[in-house]
Amino acid sequence: MKDFQPRLTAGPGCLSTALGIRTRHSGVSLRGDQIWIEASGSSPSPRQILASPRIGVAYAGADAVRAWRFRLRSSDWTSPAA
């Protein structure tokens, strides 16, 4: 088994790489059989979820400052907000 490190899921690019998602998957339905979202049976409480502006998206104009970056409080598996 690999020695997993928290940086494995430190952002959308790292997470996509860890899951084997590549640019060739652009446009693939999340309801298909290549990539899908599945319920794990556990849900974080609302107090565990932090929302902050996304990082490195200045090109998005006014949307760049919206709190559209979500992470779990005190999780080593997501990068902290800058």
Secondary structure as UniProt FT lines:
FT   HELIX           6..9
FT   HELIX           12..19
FT   HELIX           23..25
FT   TURN            26..27
FT   HELIX           46..48
FT   STRAND          49..52
FT   HELIX           58..65
FT   STRAND          69..72
FT   TURN            73..74
FT   TURN            76..77
//
